[in-house]
Amino acid sequence: MSKKVVIIGGVAGGASCAARLRRLEENAEIVLLERGPYISYANCGLPYHVGDVIKSRSALLLQTPEVMKERFKIDVRVKNEVLSIDREKKTVSVRRVETGETYEEAYDTLVISTGSSPVRPPIPGIDLPHIQSLWTVPDADEVRTLITEQKAASAVVVGGGFIGLEMAENLKHAGLTVSLVEMLDQVMAPLDYEMAQPLHENIRQNGVDLRLGDGVAAFRQNGELIDVELKSGKTLTAALVILAIGVRPNGELAKNAGLTVNARGGIVVDEYLRTSDPAIYAVGDVIEVTDFVFKDRTMIPLAGPANKQGRIAANNIAGASEAYKGSQGTSVVQVFDLTAASTGANERALIKRGMERGRDYETVTITQNSHAGYYPGAKPMTIKLLFSMDGKKIFGAQIVGREGVDKRIDTIAVTQRLGGGVAELSELELAYAPPFSSAKDPVNMAGFVARNVLGGLYAGIAPWNAPDTLENLQLLDVRESVEVMAFTVPNAVHIPLGQLRDRLGELDKSRETVVFCAIGVRAYNAARILVQNGFKRVYVYPGGARFYQATHYDKVETDVSAGAPVADSGQTADLGEPAASMRIDCSGMQCPGPIMKVFETMQTMKPGEVMEVSASDPGFARDIGAWCRRTGNTLLSNERQGDDYVALVRKGGVPKPAAEVHETPEGKTIIVFSGDLDKVLASFIIANGAAAMGRPVTMFFTFWGLTVLRRPEKVRVKKSFVEKMFGGMMPRGSGKLKLSRMNMAGMGTGMMKAIMKQKNVDSLDTLIEKAKKAGIKLVACTMSMDVMGIRPEELIDGVELGGVGAYLGDAEESNVNLFI
Ligand code: FAD
């Protein structure tokens, strides 16, 4: 006698179970009951349909009830909701949604694949119109109607999980102004905080107003719009709200039928996916599964596991004894330009289980290119790998990057599933040709680095926030000077790798040392030099200065765009359409390649010439502005074109209008290096005198000379501890300067000021004001500002910022150049 199988839920788990069962059991009677209007639709594609990336609605409907009936001989009944299960009678009670009429359906075997539903917490106003979840095709239709017909122009997305992120991106893509509110301090909970930081930066760069660490207190109608009141007291106003706060399993049917469910309402199943009633199977979001890594129980609502479980349940109904071995939670999400992926446990989860780094697990974080750096288009990705102290078990991995992230997370997930450890990662033989990978694939590299750490070749990879949290840490930056020009790691001693062996004496062997390079490779070489020279605790900074910039993007100077041309003087200029006389293609070059190439090419160019440089490395876009400022060149534009970043750079500063250019040099340049009152007075007296004779004068303030330009009052700016100390020790403003000799605890300085007054000699403040009125250019050296930890906001008005290039440019047009 043929058996009758009734399946509740007709999408991922239910539809795969039905189709597989038909292939195995031609004579089984299969009834598929689905309360919604569609079966087997691509709910994962819904956000992309809202953003019009998937244009055709019908593309989402993978299977129609008619085809299921015709091709698979399955009795598909959409708009039929199961109300209850009678396990004694082996029947389900069903309601026809359109008519409200109910009927009983008998089964021999029942499969529950009722999925999950979006959480709607009892927030005041949550039932107002235009507050939507995105879960079904009708939900997507409704959001699209709001956008296309009702012209909704703004949206607040609540929740920074993968659906929230996909919706934020797609609503932005559809042209809306978007805010994203997330209660935690990070988006994408499967990632550790530092791995989520690059996403935060990218989300903001793409114009989404990201509110972290804030939740919704209430929704209120505001005319046609909705006010979203946040717990912080702020209010956002939008035409549309998307709720993507999380999901809960649809386990009520099972619970009411007396099946065992867990505290969250998830159905408890055995390894064969049988519930506590052997005639009832359950699959998908609604069940509790084995955590593949730790072998305890968890809930992981993802499409891949649901589909596989549907297939396994069908196999078992057809007589097999196939076990579901657990879920790893392998997932991937696109967030604007970035892809984020993870598998297994993250570090937060390990710590929550009471595990301790260095005792129970180790971690490495590396940055590698998606394919060979010399082949165009390589993009960096950062991999974080968590593994046991013997290296035999992979606890989890996370990857954030632009390309090739999916294939690397899958490779690690496969290794993890097959019981491999870090040695296996390093041994994997993976397909390689330049457009696809490197001879040592990033996954191999993660394995190599993990083995090096476990092998004690150096102390390990530093925590990403070690420079912020650990005191008495020695930071060593082994990048080349040209790279440091583009980004300076705060408080780091800079010794290029090539000079390290000769300059070891500049470092303190007794201190814990964290080494930086651009991505970590040179830092590892430096670490080995240090270790072999008696340095005991040497760590490599994870992912290098690049990753430091990404994880500290909200604290350190970044320069990602140049809307208007920025001269080294800090001024902007309308330069019309500058024609590039030189084009260099750095696309595919690994950091620091592009900046080095720009530097080398610049040497061959004449002042005023323009270079167009394209690079695929996103870090280049960040670095080029700062590099130009510090080297006295001018960034004319810096924009994304397709996959590349294209910058126009003019050698030197902004050219002066022809009328201002002097035929014979008659300018005067004065470098004010000293912060001594008498020397500074002398420099201003000379400068004002020269200006009075009609000569163009530039005063370039560097190192201690910068103190002259400081505002007397305290200015609130973010500084590191060391910068604060430095700033605290430096005099604040002209009034605090002291004589170079006979200061006599300030008495000499006081007497000098009194005598100057008596003899009608201008005070330093008056001289500075006169200099400004006379058009004397007061330039603060940006490089020294960086070194001394002085911010532009701390300087008096009328001061320009400039690099060495700015000064040299003026010096070339001078016939007197003084160093005071
Ligand atoms: P579902 O596919 O949700 O199917 C359950 C069905 O049961 C529903 O159609 C429901 O109407 C029906 N049902 C419930 N109760 C009854 C009842 N009493 N009677 C009759 N029918 C009932 N996962 C990924 O892995 N990757 C992604 O990129 C991804 N993106 C997603 C994007 C969105 C917008 C959404 C909503 C989900 C996404 N998911 C993604 C999650 C994935 O879709 C789910 O994990 C998967 O669909 C779960 O399958 P399931 O069979 O358990 O439940």
Residues whose N, C-alpha, C, O or C-beta is under 5 A from the ligand:
A	BS01	FAD	I8 G9 G10 V11 A12 G13 G14 L33 E34 R35 G36 N43 C44 L46 P47 N80 E81 V82 S113 T114 G115 S116 L134 W135 I163 N250 V283 G284 D285 V286 P301 L302 A303 G304 A306
